[in-house]
Amino acid sequence: MTEPSRLGILCAMQAEQHLLLQQLTPTQPQRLHGKRVYHRGRLHGHEVVMVLSGIGKVAAATSATSLIAEFGCNTLLFTGTAGGLGEAVRIGDIVVARDLLQHDLDASPLVPRYEVPFTGTSHFAADAVWSARLLLAAQAAIARGSQGAAASTRLKFLGIDAPQVHHGLLLSGDRFVSGAAESLHLRAALPDALAVDMESAAVAQVCADYGVAFAAVRSISDRADADAHLDFDRFTTEVARHYSAAILRLALLTDAGPCGAGRHPGIVP
């Protein structure tokens, strides 16, 4: 597999980006562009541009566009937190996007609900190779307990036991889904959906426009219900950012084969 020349890595919130930024070896001064700070450097052998996108689809889309058009990134990865929707998806689990959809997009009757006008599609596929790499990395991170004994204690204290990895449909919309009624509505309308966030599908659309590879991995911080705000900051600080750092490290160190199935150093699949 030929590695991409430059990766763009996006997070919506500072707490999600914190450990990744610590691991970045800067190669150029920080650059302010469109009210975003872009960090250029090396991360686990890759040339990377890292940005804090901010929350919401527009903020994520403008950041993604800059990564592609201004910084020459030809693969974008999004990592952070999401709310769980699928019945089997629990707090502390990890969701890797297979495809992505904007649940609040409705231009009907011009086009069917959820379809992005002039594209003929509502579901944007994640890049198959990078999705596979993130999936394998997430499974390896969970299997090896990559966060250590202290992290296991934190997980148990937050009521998280035996986290799982899921691969499938990830929704995005410009609403923080925090009510049982809305969560039930989304599950009824889009029963295949595993989780919901506020950015990833917008970045997937931008990447499709530019012909750039995209993949996303999200830690489940809540069940997208009335309790979604409880301990969110604590989960992000003590669990999600550790997941992100471990998963991206393993994914970037993967020696991928011709079909995207890779081998991590020290891990036998």
C-alpha positions as protocol buffer text, in pm:
chain_id: "A"
residue {
  index: 1
  type: MET
  ca { x: 0 y: 0 z: 0 }
}
residue {
  index: 2
  type: THR
  ca { x: 129 y: 345 z: -89 }
}
residue {
  index: 3
  type: GLU
  ca { x: 99 y: 572 z: 212 }
}
residue {
  index: 4
  type: PRO
  ca { x: -72 y: 908 z: 169 }
}
residue {
  index: 5
  type: SER
  ca { x: 170 y: 1198 z: 154 }
}
residue {
  index: 6
  type: ARG
  ca { x: -12 y: 1401 z: 420 }
}
residue {
  index: 7
  type: LEU
  ca { x: -282 y: 1316 z: 673 }
}
residue {
  index: 8
  type: GLY
  ca { x: -531 y: 1562 z: 819 }
}
residue {
  index: 9
  type: ILE
  ca { x: -654 y: 1477 z: 1169 }
}
residue {
  index: 10
  type: LEU
  ca { x: -961 y: 1653 z: 1308 }
}
residue {
  index: 11
  type: CYS
  ca { x: -1112 y: 1665 z: 1656 }
}
residue {
  index: 12
  type: ALA
  ca { x: -1411 y: 1875 z: 1758 }
}
residue {
  index: 13
  type: MET
  ca { x: -1302 y: 1958 z: 2113 }
}
residue {
  index: 14
  type: GLN
  ca { x: -974 y: 2040 z: 2284 }
}
residue {
  index: 15
  type: ALA
  ca { x: -998 y: 1753 z: 2532 }
}
residue {
  index: 16
  type: GLU
  ca { x: -1027 y: 1507 z: 2241 }
}
residue {
  index: 17
  type: GLN
  ca { x: -719 y: 1651 z: 2070 }
}
residue {
  index: 18
  type: HIS
  ca { x: -499 y: 1691 z: 2380 }
}
residue {
  index: 19
  type: LEU
  ca { x: -302 y: 1363 z: 2379 }
}
residue {
  index: 20
  type: LEU
  ca { x: -267 y: 1356 z: 2001 }
}
residue {
  index: 21
  type: LEU
  ca { x: -118 y: 1703 z: 2005 }
}
residue {
  index: 22
  type: GLN
  ca { x: 127 y: 1596 z: 2276 }
}
residue {
  index: 23
  type: GLN
  ca { x: 248 y: 1310 z: 2053 }
}
residue {
  index: 24
  type: LEU
  ca { x: 296 y: 1531 z: 1747 }
}
residue {
  index: 25
  type: THR
  ca { x: 654 y: 1625 z: 1663 }
}
residue {
  index: 26
  type: PRO
  ca { x: 625 y: 1977 z: 1518 }
}
residue {
  index: 27
  type: THR
  ca { x: 804 y: 2035 z: 1190 }
}
residue {
  index: 28
  type: GLN
  ca { x: 668 y: 2383 z: 1112 }
}
residue {
  index: 29
  type: PRO
  ca { x: 529 y: 2673 z: 1318 }
}
residue {
  index: 30
  type: GLN
  ca { x: 158 y: 2669 z: 1399 }
}
residue {
  index: 31
  type: ARG
  ca { x: -49 y: 2843 z: 1135 }
}
residue {
  index: 32
  type: LEU
  ca { x: -369 y: 3040 z: 1194 }
}
residue {
  index: 33
  type: HIS
  ca { x: -614 y: 3004 z: 907 }
}
residue {
  index: 34
  type: GLY
  ca { x: -985 y: 3086 z: 912 }
}
residue {
  index: 35
  type: LYS
  ca { x: -979 y: 3124 z: 1293 }
}
residue {
  index: 36
  type: ARG
  ca { x: -836 y: 2772 z: 1329 }
}
residue {
  index: 37
  type: VAL
  ca { x: -489 y: 2679 z: 1450 }
}
residue {
  index: 38
  type: TYR
  ca { x: -325 y: 2416 z: 1228 }
}
residue {
  index: 39
  type: HIS
  ca { x: -38 y: 2211 z: 1368 }
}
residue {
  index: 40
  type: ARG
  ca { x: 204 y: 2052 z: 1119 }
}
residue {
  index: 41
  type: GLY
  ca { x: 439 y: 1774 z: 1217 }
}
residue {
  index: 42
  type: ARG
  ca { x: 515 y: 1404 z: 1229 }
}
residue {
  index: 43
  type: LEU
  ca { x: 293 y: 1152 z: 1406 }
}
residue {
  index: 44
  type: HIS
  ca { x: 403 y: 786 z: 1419 }
}
residue {
  index: 45
  type: GLY
  ca { x: 598 y: 819 z: 1095 }
}
residue {
  index: 46
  type: HIS
  ca { x: 336 y: 1017 z: 902 }
}
residue {
  index: 47
  type: GLU
  ca { x: 332 y: 1379 z: 791 }
}
residue {
  index: 48
  type: VAL
  ca { x: 27 y: 1523 z: 963 }
}
residue {
  index: 49
  type: VAL
  ca { x: -173 y: 1844 z: 986 }
}
residue {
  index: 50
  type: MET
  ca { x: -386 y: 1852 z: 1300 }
}
residue {
  index: 51
  type: VAL
  ca { x: -674 y: 2092 z: 1365 }
}
residue {
  index: 52
  type: LEU
  ca { x: -938 y: 2157 z: 1626 }
}
residue {
  index: 53
  type: SER
  ca { x: -1243 y: 2189 z: 1403 }
}
residue {
  index: 54
  type: GLY
  ca { x: -1495 y: 2308 z: 1658 }
}
residue {
  index: 55
  type: ILE
  ca { x: -1843 y: 2163 z: 1701 }
}
residue {
  index: 56
  type: GLY
  ca { x: -2101 y: 2129 z: 1424 }
}
residue {
  index: 57
  type: LYS
  ca { x: -2119 y: 2049 z: 1055 }
}
residue {
  index: 58
  type: VAL
  ca { x: -2022 y: 2392 z: 919 }
}
residue {
  index: 59
  type: ALA
  ca { x: -1719 y: 2424 z: 1147 }
}
residue {
  index: 60
  type: ALA
  ca { x: -1607 y: 2073 z: 1054 }
}
residue {
  index: 61
  type: ALA
  ca { x: -1663 y: 2129 z: 681 }
}
residue {
  index: 62
  type: THR
  ca { x: -1464 y: 2454 z: 669 }
}
residue {
  index: 63
  type: SER
  ca { x: -1179 y: 2292 z: 862 }
}
residue {
  index: 64
  type: ALA
  ca { x: -1180 y: 1992 z: 630 }
}
residue {
  index: 65
  type: THR
  ca { x: -1178 y: 2214 z: 323 }
}
residue {
  index: 66
  type: SER
  ca { x: -875 y: 2402 z: 454 }
}
residue {
  index: 67
  type: LEU
  ca { x: -690 y: 2079 z: 528 }
}
residue {
  index: 68
  type: ILE
  ca { x: -743 y: 1970 z: 169 }
}
residue {
  index: 69
  type: ALA
  ca { x: -717 y: 2296 z: -26 }
}
residue {
  index: 70
  type: GLU
  ca { x: -467 y: 2491 z: 184 }
}
residue {
  index: 71
  type: PHE
  ca { x: -253 y: 2217 z: 335 }
}
residue {
  index: 72
  type: GLY
  ca { x: -264 y: 1947 z: 67 }
}
residue {
  index: 73
  type: CYS
  ca { x: -397 y: 1664 z: 284 }
}
residue {
  index: 74
  type: ASN
  ca { x: -520 y: 1369 z: 79 }
}
residue {
  index: 75
  type: THR
  ca { x: -659 y: 1163 z: 368 }
}
residue {
  index: 76
  type: LEU
  ca { x: -867 y: 1301 z: 657 }
}
residue {
  index: 77
  type: LEU
  ca { x: -934 y: 1118 z: 984 }
}
residue {
  index: 78
  type: PHE
  ca { x: -1185 y: 1233 z: 1246 }
}
residue {
  index: 79
  type: THR
  ca { x: -1172 y: 1110 z: 1604 }
}
residue {
  index: 80
  type: GLY
  ca { x: -1365 y: 1199 z: 1917 }
}
residue {
  index: 81
  type: THR
  ca { x: -1689 y: 1113 z: 2094 }
}
residue {
  index: 82
  type: ALA
  ca { x: -2044 y: 1025 z: 1987 }
}
residue {
  index: 83
  type: GLY
  ca { x: -2378 y: 924 z: 2130 }
}
residue {
  index: 84
  type: GLY
  ca { x: -2483 y: 561 z: 2100 }
}
residue {
  index: 85
  type: LEU
  ca { x: -2797 y: 467 z: 1907 }
}
residue {
  index: 86
  type: GLY
  ca { x: -2773 y: 98 z: 1818 }
}
residue {
  index: 87
  type: GLU
  ca { x: -2919 y: -142 z: 2075 }
}
residue {
  index: 88
  type: ALA
  ca { x: -2588 y: -320 z: 2122 }
}
residue {
  index: 89
  type: VAL
  ca { x: -2384 y: 2 z: 2145 }
}
residue {
  index: 90
  type: ARG
  ca { x: -2298 y: 93 z: 2504 }
}
residue {
  index: 91
  type: ILE
  ca { x: -2112 y: 371 z: 2678 }
}
residue {
  index: 92
  type: GLY
  ca { x: -1740 y: 303 z: 2648 }
}
residue {
  index: 93
  type: ASP
  ca { x: -1772 y: 119 z: 2315 }
}
residue {
  index: 94
  type: ILE
  ca { x: -1598 y: 232 z: 1997 }
}
residue {
  index: 95
  type: VAL
  ca { x: -1769 y: 291 z: 1662 }
}
residue {
  index: 96
  type: VAL
  ca { x: -1575 y: 297 z: 1336 }
}
residue {
  index: 97
  type: ALA
  ca { x: -1774 y: 445 z: 1049 }
}
residue {
  index: 98
  type: ARG
  ca { x: -1843 y: 229 z: 746 }
}
residue {
  index: 99
  type: ASP
  ca { x: -2074 y: 493 z: 597 }
}
residue {
  index: 100
  type: LEU
  ca { x: -2205 y: 830 z: 711 }
}
residue {
  index: 101
  type: LEU
  ca { x: -2532 y: 1024 z: 677 }
}
residue {
  index: 102
  type: GLN
  ca { x: -2664 y: 1368 z: 781 }
}
residue {
  index: 103
  type: HIS
  ca { x: -2979 y: 1292 z: 979 }
}
residue {
  index: 104
  type: ASP
  ca { x: -3104 y: 1653 z: 981 }
}
residue {
  index: 105
  type: LEU
  ca { x: -3082 y: 1706 z: 604 }
}
residue {
  index: 106
  type: ASP
  ca { x: -3418 y: 1722 z: 428 }
}
residue {
  index: 107
  type: ALA
  ca { x: -3452 y: 1890 z: 88 }
}
residue {
  index: 108
  type: SER
  ca { x: -3769 y: 1699 z: 0 }
}
residue {
  index: 109
  type: PRO
  ca { x: -3968 y: 1704 z: -221 }
}
residue {
  index: 110
  type: LEU
  ca { x: -3679 y: 1817 z: -444 }
}
residue {
  index: 111
  type: VAL
  ca { x: -3485 y: 1504 z: -352 }
}
residue {
  index: 112
  type: PRO
  ca { x: -3553 y: 1219 z: -108 }
}
residue {
  index: 113
  type: ARG
  ca { x: -3502 y: 1289 z: 261 }
}
residue {
  index: 114
  type: TYR
  ca { x: -3135 y: 1269 z: 373 }
}
residue {
  index: 115
  type: GLU
  ca { x: -3007 y: 1291 z: 14 }
}
residue {
  index: 116
  type: VAL
  ca { x: -2750 y: 1565 z: -50 }
}
residue {
  index: 117
  type: PRO
  ca { x: -2882 y: 1764 z: -349 }
}
residue {
  index: 118
  type: PHE
  ca { x: -2696 y: 1718 z: -678 }
}
residue {
  index: 119
  type: THR
  ca { x: -2504 y: 1416 z: -547 }
}
residue {
  index: 120
  type: GLY
  ca { x: -2764 y: 1142 z: -578 }
}
residue {
  index: 121
  type: THR
  ca { x: -2658 y: 998 z: -242 }
}
residue {
  index: 122
  type: SER
  ca { x: -2739 y: 1019 z: 125 }
}
residue {
  index: 123
  type: HIS
  ca { x: -2478 y: 769 z: 249 }
}
residue {
  index: 124
  type: PHE
  ca { x: -2114 y: 863 z: 207 }
}
residue {
  index: 125
  type: ALA
  ca { x: -1884 y: 562 z: 232 }
}
residue {
  index: 126
  type: ALA
  ca { x: -1576 y: 580 z: 449 }
}
residue {
  index: 127
  type: ASP
  ca { x: -1253 y: 489 z: 274 }
}
residue {
  index: 128
  type: ALA
  ca { x: -1238 y: 109 z: 284 }
}
residue {
  index: 129
  type: VAL
  ca { x: -867 y: 83 z: 360 }
}
residue {
  index: 130
  type: TRP
  ca { x: -857 y: 343 z: 636 }
}
residue {
  index: 131
  type: SER
  ca { x: -1183 y: 219 z: 784 }
}
residue {
  index: 132
  type: ALA
  ca { x: -1032 y: -131 z: 801 }
}
residue {
  index: 133
  type: ARG
  ca { x: -716 y: 5 z: 961 }
}
residue {
  index: 134
  type: LEU
  ca { x: -911 y: 194 z: 1227 }
}
residue {
  index: 135
  type: LEU
  ca { x: -1132 y: -107 z: 1291 }
}
residue {
  index: 136
  type: LEU
  ca { x: -834 y: -338 z: 1338 }
}
residue {
  index: 137
  type: ALA
  ca { x: -659 y: -79 z: 1554 }
}
residue {
  index: 138
  type: ALA
  ca { x: -967 y: -31 z: 1774 }
}
residue {
  index: 139
  type: GLN
  ca { x: -1003 y: -405 z: 1821 }
}
residue {
  index: 140
  type: ALA
  ca { x: -635 y: -436 z: 1907 }
}
residue {
  index: 141
  type: ALA
  ca { x: -649 y: -146 z: 2151 }
}
residue {
  index: 142
  type: ILE
  ca { x: -943 y: -303 z: 2334 }
}
residue {
  index: 143
  type: ALA
  ca { x: -793 y: -652 z: 2330 }
}
residue {
  index: 144
  type: ARG
  ca { x: -458 y: -550 z: 2469 }
}
residue {
  index: 145
  type: GLY
  ca { x: -601 y: -304 z: 2725 }
}
residue {
  index: 146
  type: SER
  ca { x: -376 y: -39 z: 2577 }
}
residue {
  index: 147
  type: GLN
  ca { x: -481 y: 221 z: 2832 }
}
residue {
  index: 148
  type: GLY
  ca { x: -330 y: 21 z: 3119 }
}
residue {
  index: 149
  type: ALA
  ca { x: -444 y: -72 z: 3469 }
}
residue {
  index: 150
  type: ALA
  ca { x: -520 y: 285 z: 3569 }
}
residue {
  index: 151
  type: ALA
  ca { x: -751 y: 322 z: 3270 }
}
residue {
  index: 152
  type: SER
  ca { x: -926 y: -5 z: 3356 }
}
residue {
  index: 153
  type: THR
  ca { x: -996 y: 135 z: 3700 }
}
residue {
  index: 154
  type: ARG
  ca { x: -1137 y: 454 z: 3547 }
}
residue {
  index: 155
  type: LEU
  ca { x: -1360 y: 251 z: 3314 }
}
residue {
  index: 156
  type: LYS
  ca { x: -1497 y: 47 z: 3601 }
}
residue {
  index: 157
  type: PHE
  ca { x: -1557 y: 359 z: 3811 }
}
residue {
  index: 158
  type: LEU
  ca { x: -1762 y: 502 z: 3522 }
}
residue {
  index: 159
  type: GLY
  ca { x: -1958 y: 175 z: 3502 }
}
residue {
  index: 160
  type: ILE
  ca { x: -1791 y: 61 z: 3180 }
}
residue {
  index: 161
  type: ASP
  ca { x: -1718 y: -309 z: 3148 }
}
residue {
  index: 162
  type: ALA
  ca { x: -1589 y: -511 z: 2850 }
}
residue {
  index: 163
  type: PRO
  ca { x: -1608 y: -240 z: 2581 }
}
residue {
  index: 164
  type: GLN
  ca { x: -1682 y: -355 z: 2225 }
}
residue {
  index: 165
  type: VAL
  ca { x: -1598 y: -229 z: 1877 }
}
residue {
  index: 166
  type: HIS
  ca { x: -1870 y: -170 z: 1616 }
}
residue {
  index: 167
  type: HIS
  ca { x: -1851 y: -98 z: 1241 }
}
residue {
  index: 168
  type: GLY
  ca { x: -2139 y: 60 z: 1051 }
}
residue {
  index: 169
  type: LEU
  ca { x: -2353 y: 368 z: 995 }
}
residue {
  index: 170
  type: LEU
  ca { x: -2259 y: 690 z: 1175 }
}
residue {
  index: 171
  type: LEU
  ca { x: -2505 y: 983 z: 1175 }
}
residue {
  index: 172
  type: SER
  ca { x: -2426 y: 1353 z: 1204 }
}
residue {
  index: 173
  type: GLY
  ca { x: -2645 y: 1658 z: 1260 }
}
residue {
  index: 174
  type: ASP
  ca { x: -2639 y: 2008 z: 1400 }
}
residue {
  index: 175
  type: ARG
  ca { x: -2818 y: 1907 z: 1719 }
}
residue {
  index: 176
  type: PHE
  ca { x: -2682 y: 1752 z: 2035 }
}
residue {
  index: 177
  type: VAL
  ca { x: -2916 y: 1454 z: 2064 }
}
residue {
  index: 178
  type: SER
  ca { x: -3003 y: 1446 z: 2433 }
}
residue {
  index: 179
  type: GLY
  ca { x: -3368 y: 1352 z: 2453 }
}
residue {
  index: 180
  type: ALA
  ca { x: -3520 y: 1005 z: 2464 }
}
residue {
  index: 181
  type: ALA
  ca { x: -3788 y: 1102 z: 2211 }
}
residue {
  index: 182
  type: GLU
  ca { x: -3538 y: 1224 z: 1951 }
}
residue {
  index: 183
  type: SER
  ca { x: -3314 y: 923 z: 2009 }
}
residue {
  index: 184
  type: LEU
  ca { x: -3608 y: 688 z: 1956 }
}
residue {
  index: 185
  type: HIS
  ca { x: -3710 y: 881 z: 1645 }
}
residue {
  index: 186
  type: LEU
  ca { x: -3362 y: 845 z: 1494 }
}
residue {
  index: 187
  type: ARG
  ca { x: -3354 y: 474 z: 1571 }
}
residue {
  index: 188
  type: ALA
  ca { x: -3695 y: 425 z: 1411 }
}
residue {
  index: 189
  type: ALA
  ca { x: -3610 y: 629 z: 1100 }
}
residue {
  index: 190
  type: LEU
  ca { x: -3258 y: 491 z: 1058 }
}
residue {
  index: 191
  type: PRO
  ca { x: -3251 y: 152 z: 1231 }
}
residue {
  index: 192
  type: ASP
  ca { x: -2902 y: 67 z: 1103 }
}
residue {
  index: 193
  type: ALA
  ca { x: -2744 y: 368 z: 1274 }
}
residue {
  index: 194
  type: LEU
  ca { x: -2491 y: 286 z: 1543 }
}
residue {
  index: 195
  type: ALA
  ca { x: -2411 y: 634 z: 1676 }
}
residue {
  index: 196
  type: VAL
  ca { x: -2462 y: 1006 z: 1625 }
}
residue {
  index: 197
  type: ASP
  ca { x: -2222 y: 1301 z: 1632 }
}
residue {
  index: 198
  type: MET
  ca { x: -2222 y: 1658 z: 1500 }
}
residue {
  index: 199
  type: GLU
  ca { x: -1940 y: 1659 z: 1243 }
}
residue {
  index: 200
  type: SER
  ca { x: -1828 y: 1341 z: 1069 }
}
residue {
  index: 201
  type: ALA
  ca { x: -2081 y: 1313 z: 786 }
}
residue {
  index: 202
  type: ALA
  ca { x: -2018 y: 1675 z: 683 }
}
residue {
  index: 203
  type: VAL
  ca { x: -1647 y: 1601 z: 650 }
}
residue {
  index: 204
  type: ALA
  ca { x: -1731 y: 1286 z: 453 }
}
residue {
  index: 205
  type: GLN
  ca { x: -1927 y: 1501 z: 206 }
}
residue {
  index: 206
  type: VAL
  ca { x: -1637 y: 1745 z: 166 }
}
residue {
  index: 207
  type: CYS
  ca { x: -1395 y: 1458 z: 109 }
}
residue {
  index: 208
  type: ALA
  ca { x: -1627 y: 1308 z: -152 }
}
residue {
  index: 209
  type: ASP
  ca { x: -1634 y: 1643 z: -334 }
}
residue {
  index: 210
  type: TYR
  ca { x: -1254 y: 1658 z: -342 }
}
residue {
  index: 211
  type: GLY
  ca { x: -1192 y: 1288 z: -402 }
}
residue {
  index: 212
  type: VAL
  ca { x: -1007 y: 1257 z: -72 }
}
residue {
  index: 213
  type: ALA
  ca { x: -1009 y: 951 z: 153 }
}
residue {
  index: 214
  type: PHE
  ca { x: -1197 y: 983 z: 483 }
}
residue {
  index: 215
  type: ALA
  ca { x: -1249 y: 768 z: 791 }
}
residue {
  index: 216
  type: ALA
  ca { x: -1386 y: 826 z: 1140 }
}
residue {
  index: 217
  type: VAL
  ca { x: -1363 y: 658 z: 1478 }
}
residue {
  index: 218
  type: ARG
  ca { x: -1576 y: 763 z: 1775 }
}
residue {
  index: 219
  type: SER
  ca { x: -1587 y: 665 z: 2143 }
}
residue {
  index: 220
  type: ILE
  ca { x: -1940 y: 632 z: 2282 }
}
residue {
  index: 221
  type: SER
  ca { x: -1974 y: 881 z: 2566 }
}
residue {
  index: 222
  type: ASP
  ca { x: -2351 y: 851 z: 2618 }
}
residue {
  index: 223
  type: ARG
  ca { x: -2670 y: 692 z: 2489 }
}
residue {
  index: 224
  type: ALA
  ca { x: -2798 y: 1012 z: 2320 }
}
residue {
  index: 225
  type: ASP
  ca { x: -3074 y: 1048 z: 2578 }
}
residue {
  index: 226
  type: ALA
  ca { x: -3169 y: 1276 z: 2867 }
}
residue {
  index: 227
  type: ASP
  ca { x: -2854 y: 1175 z: 3056 }
}
residue {
  index: 228
  type: ALA
  ca { x: -2622 y: 1254 z: 2765 }
}
residue {
  index: 229
  type: HIS
  ca { x: -2464 y: 1552 z: 2939 }
}
residue {
  index: 230
  type: LEU
  ca { x: -2379 y: 1365 z: 3261 }
}
residue {
  index: 231
  type: ASP
  ca { x: -2005 y: 1306 z: 3313 }
}
residue {
  index: 232
  type: PHE
  ca { x: -1941 y: 1392 z: 2947 }
}
residue {
  index: 233
  type: ASP
  ca { x: -1629 y: 1598 z: 3025 }
}
residue {
  index: 234
  type: ARG
  ca { x: -1499 y: 1331 z: 3257 }
}
residue {
  index: 235
  type: PHE
  ca { x: -1551 y: 1056 z: 3000 }
}
residue {
  index: 236
  type: THR
  ca { x: -1373 y: 1259 z: 2733 }
}
residue {
  index: 237
  type: THR
  ca { x: -1078 y: 1334 z: 2960 }
}
residue {
  index: 238
  type: GLU
  ca { x: -1038 y: 995 z: 3122 }
}
residue {
  index: 239
  type: VAL
  ca { x: -1146 y: 758 z: 2844 }
}
residue {
  index: 240
  type: ALA
  ca { x: -1210 y: 901 z: 2496 }
}
residue {
  index: 241
  type: ARG
  ca { x: -885 y: 1084 z: 2441 }
}
residue {
  index: 242
  type: HIS
  ca { x: -689 y: 776 z: 2549 }
}
residue {
  index: 243
  type: TYR
  ca { x: -887 y: 565 z: 2302 }
}
residue {
  index: 244
  type: SER
  ca { x: -814 y: 814 z: 2024 }
}
residue {
  index: 245
  type: ALA
  ca { x: -441 y: 825 z: 2093 }
}
residue {
  index: 246
  type: ALA
  ca { x: -409 y: 446 z: 2116 }
}
residue {
  index: 247
  type: ILE
  ca { x: -620 y: 373 z: 1809 }
}
residue {
  index: 248
  type: LEU
  ca { x: -448 y: 626 z: 1584 }
}
residue {
  index: 249
  type: ARG
  ca { x: -105 y: 510 z: 1700 }
}
residue {
  index: 250
  type: LEU
  ca { x: -188 y: 150 z: 1607 }
}
residue {
  index: 251
  type: ALA
  ca { x: -355 y: 250 z: 1280 }
}
residue {
  index: 252
  type: LEU
  ca { x: -67 y: 469 z: 1168 }
}
residue {
  index: 253
  type: LEU
  ca { x: 190 y: 203 z: 1255 }
}
residue {
  index: 254
  type: THR
  ca { x: 3 y: -62 z: 1056 }
}
residue {
  index: 255
  type: ASP
  ca { x: 195 y: -235 z: 780 }
}
residue {
  index: 256
  type: ALA
  ca { x: -106 y: -269 z: 551 }
}
residue {
  index: 257
  type: GLY
  ca { x: -134 y: -535 z: 285 }
}
residue {
  index: 258
  type: PRO
  ca { x: -274 y: -485 z: -67 }
}
residue {
  index: 259
  type: CYS
  ca { x: -634 y: -517 z: 52 }
}
residue {
  index: 260
  type: GLY
  ca { x: -595 y: -291 z: 352 }
}
residue {
  index: 261
  type: ALA
  ca { x: -572 y: -573 z: 607 }
}
residue {
  index: 262
  type: GLY
  ca { x: -269 y: -492 z: 815 }
}
residue {
  index: 263
  type: ARG
  ca { x: -52 y: -619 z: 1093 }
}
residue {
  index: 264
  type: HIS
  ca { x: 31 y: -413 z: 1398 }
}
residue {
  index: 265
  type: PRO
  ca { x: 373 y: -439 z: 1557 }
}
residue {
  index: 266
  type: GLY
  ca { x: 353 y: -699 z: 1831 }
}
residue {
  index: 267
  type: ILE
  ca { x: -5 y: -801 z: 1749 }
}
residue {
  index: 268
  type: VAL
  ca { x: -104 y: -1120 z: 1573 }
}
residue {
  index: 269
  type: PRO
  ca { x: -454 y: -1077 z: 1422 }
}
